Amino acid sequence: MLLRQETPADREAIHAVHLAAFAKHSVPVVEAKLVDELREDGDLPGALSIVAERDGEVAGHVCCSPARLGSDEKSAVGLGPLGVLPAHHKSGVGSALVHAVLGAADALGYGAVVLLGDPNYYSRFGFVLAEPLGITPPVAEWAPHFQVRTLRAYTEDLRGDFHYSPAFDRL
């Protein structure tokens, strides 16, 4: 498996990955549109948009986008979506992508990566529930699934209401 930053040539394949990955979970599939809109808004930093290739095919994609945490607009990013083609589920592609994007966010100096997802899956990467760290989800009902992974640049004053990039609000 090869992990690398997305290129313009990957855009259709990334869109297809998210359509296939979320076909059973959300109707209509909003994740593919979300990635496209993040890119169009300029909220998809190249270093934080990573593809996994298997045998020359894009098998998965993950991205992080700028976020606001309290009054801070530079220390946190929102992870998601993470998508893997169904044929590559349970083969380590998703885990490799999460590790890669966390490493990239850490190397870029972010203090926290925040996401909405299954704690049983994301806890293996060091994610914990966000509210005990003073990070409030955009929707109160998300709290049991709203998580944060602190990175080296994290400080305890990185807290408050979390806001994803504007594309998330347009879903």
C-alpha positions as CSV (number, residue, x, y, z in Angstrom):
1,M,0.0,0.0,0.0
2,L,1.2,3.5,-0.9
3,L,0.0,6.5,1.2
4,R,0.5,9.9,-0.4
5,Q,-1.0,13.4,-0.8
6,E,-3.9,13.7,-3.2
7,T,-3.2,15.1,-6.6
8,P,-5.7,16.7,-9.1
9,A,-5.7,13.4,-11.0
10,D,-7.2,11.7,-7.9
11,R,-10.3,13.8,-7.6
12,E,-12.7,11.5,-9.5
13,A,-11.3,8.4,-7.7
14,I,-11.7,10.1,-4.3
15,H,-15.3,11.1,-5.1
16,A,-16.0,7.4,-6.1
17,V,-14.3,6.1,-2.9
18,H,-16.6,8.2,-0.7
19,L,-19.7,7.3,-2.7
20,A,-19.0,3.6,-2.4
21,A,-17.8,3.8,1.3
22,F,-20.9,5.6,2.5
23,A,-23.6,4.1,0.2
24,K,-25.2,2.1,3.0
25,H,-24.8,4.7,5.7
26,S,-26.2,8.0,4.3
27,V,-28.7,8.6,1.6
28,P,-28.0,10.8,-0.2
29,V,-24.2,10.2,0.2
30,V,-23.0,13.6,1.4
31,E,-19.4,12.7,2.2
32,A,-18.3,12.8,-1.5
33,K,-19.9,16.2,-2.0
34,L,-18.3,17.4,1.3
35,V,-14.8,16.6,0.1
36,D,-15.5,18.3,-3.2
37,E,-16.9,21.4,-1.4
38,L,-14.0,21.5,1.0
39,R,-11.6,21.5,-2.0
40,E,-13.6,24.2,-3.8
41,D,-13.6,26.4,-0.6
42,G,-9.8,26.1,-0.3
43,D,-10.3,24.2,3.0
44,L,-8.5,21.0,1.9
45,P,-4.8,21.4,2.6
46,G,-2.8,19.2,0.4
47,A,-0.7,17.8,3.3
48,L,-4.0,16.8,5.0
49,S,-5.7,15.1,2.1
50,I,-4.2,11.6,1.8
51,V,-5.0,8.7,-0.5
52,A,-4.1,5.1,-0.1
53,E,-3.2,3.2,-3.2
54,R,-3.3,-0.5,-3.7
55,D,-2.2,-2.0,-7.0
56,G,-2.3,1.5,-8.6
57,E,-5.9,2.1,-7.5
58,V,-7.1,4.6,-5.0
59,A,-8.5,2.4,-2.3
60,G,-9.1,5.0,0.4
61,H,-9.0,8.7,1.3
62,V,-8.9,10.8,4.5
63,C,-8.7,14.5,5.0
64,C,-8.6,17.1,7.7
65,S,-9.9,20.6,7.3
66,P,-9.4,23.9,9.2
67,A,-11.5,24.4,12.2
68,R,-12.2,26.9,14.9
69,L,-11.9,25.9,18.6
70,G,-13.2,28.6,20.9
71,S,-11.6,31.7,19.5
72,D,-8.6,29.9,18.1
73,E,-8.6,29.4,14.3
74,K,-5.2,27.8,13.8
75,S,-4.6,25.1,16.3
76,A,-7.3,22.4,15.5
77,V,-8.5,20.6,12.4
78,G,-11.6,18.4,11.9
79,L,-11.0,14.9,10.6
80,G,-13.3,13.6,8.0
81,P,-14.5,12.1,6.0
82,L,-12.5,8.9,6.1
83,G,-13.5,6.5,3.3
84,V,-12.3,3.1,2.1
85,L,-13.6,1.1,-0.9
86,P,-15.7,-1.8,0.5
87,A,-13.4,-4.3,-1.2
88,H,-10.6,-3.0,1.0
89,H,-12.4,-2.9,4.3
90,K,-10.7,-4.7,7.2
91,S,-7.4,-4.7,5.4
92,G,-5.6,-1.9,7.3
93,V,-6.3,0.8,4.8
94,G,-8.4,2.9,7.1
95,S,-6.0,2.6,10.0
96,A,-3.0,3.5,7.8
97,L,-4.9,6.6,6.6
98,V,-5.7,7.7,10.1
99,H,-2.2,7.3,11.3
100,A,-0.9,9.2,8.3
101,V,-3.2,12.2,8.7
102,L,-2.5,12.3,12.4
103,G,1.2,12.4,11.7
104,A,0.8,15.1,9.1
105,A,-1.4,17.2,11.4
106,D,1.2,16.8,14.2
107,A,4.1,17.7,11.9
108,L,2.2,20.8,10.7
109,G,2.0,22.0,14.3
110,Y,-1.7,21.5,15.1
111,G,-2.6,20.8,18.7
112,A,-5.8,18.8,18.2
113,V,-7.7,16.7,15.6
114,V,-11.4,16.5,16.3
115,L,-14.0,14.2,14.8
116,L,-17.5,12.7,15.0
117,G,-17.2,9.0,14.9
118,D,-17.4,5.6,16.6
119,P,-15.4,5.7,19.8
120,N,-14.8,1.9,19.5
121,Y,-13.0,2.5,16.3
122,Y,-11.2,5.7,16.9
123,S,-10.0,5.0,20.5
124,R,-7.2,2.8,19.0
125,F,-5.7,6.0,17.6
126,G,-5.7,7.8,20.9
127,F,-9.0,9.7,20.4
128,V,-11.0,10.4,23.6
129,L,-14.3,12.1,24.2
130,A,-13.9,15.8,23.6
131,E,-16.2,17.2,26.3
132,P,-14.0,16.2,29.3
133,L,-11.3,18.3,27.7
134,G,-13.6,21.3,27.4
135,I,-14.3,20.9,23.7
136,T,-18.0,21.3,22.9
137,P,-19.6,19.7,19.7
138,P,-21.5,21.9,17.2
139,V,-24.6,19.7,18.0
140,A,-25.1,18.7,21.7
141,E,-26.5,15.3,20.8
142,W,-23.1,14.4,19.2
143,A,-21.3,14.4,22.5
144,P,-21.1,10.6,22.9
145,H,-19.4,10.3,19.5
146,F,-17.5,13.6,19.4
147,Q,-13.8,13.0,20.0
148,V,-10.4,14.6,20.1
149,R,-6.9,13.4,19.6
150,T,-4.4,15.8,21.2
151,L,-1.0,16.3,19.4
152,R,2.3,17.6,20.6
153,A,1.3,21.3,20.2
154,Y,-1.8,20.8,22.4
155,T,-2.2,23.0,25.4
156,E,-5.0,23.0,28.0
157,D,-6.3,26.3,26.9
158,L,-7.3,24.8,23.5
159,R,-11.0,24.4,24.4
160,G,-14.4,25.8,23.7
161,D,-17.0,25.4,21.0
162,F,-15.8,23.5,18.0
163,H,-16.7,24.7,14.5
164,Y,-15.9,22.7,11.3
165,S,-15.1,24.4,8.0
166,P,-18.1,26.1,6.4
167,A,-18.7,23.2,3.9
168,F,-19.9,21.0,6.8
169,D,-22.6,23.6,7.6
170,R,-24.0,23.4,4.0
171,L,-24.7,19.6,4.2
